[in-house]
Amino acid sequence: MFVIAAIFFPLLLLGLLLAMERVERPLNAADTGKGLEGFLHNAQPDEVDTLAHQGLPAALERYRRRLRRPPPGKHRAA
């Protein structure tokens, strides 16, 4: 019985660690640079103006839209 436990426990632990990594990856990816802290460090003047006049949700949406745009000169071929 001890031999079976000694064989399957590391495999079970490895499976649990892989499952936890799969759960954690989207949570970390969603938070990097797109939240309030990223906005405050990288906001452009027009985004700050939107923050002052329309509030945080509108300013964050404008900021996220800018992050999703491809950089100039990096357009995909049609």
Buried (B, 14 or more C-beta within 10 A) or exposed (E): EEEEEEEEEEEEEEEEEEEEEEEEEEEEEEEEEBEEEBBEEEBEEEBBEBBEEEEEEEBBEBBBEEEEEEEEEEEEEE
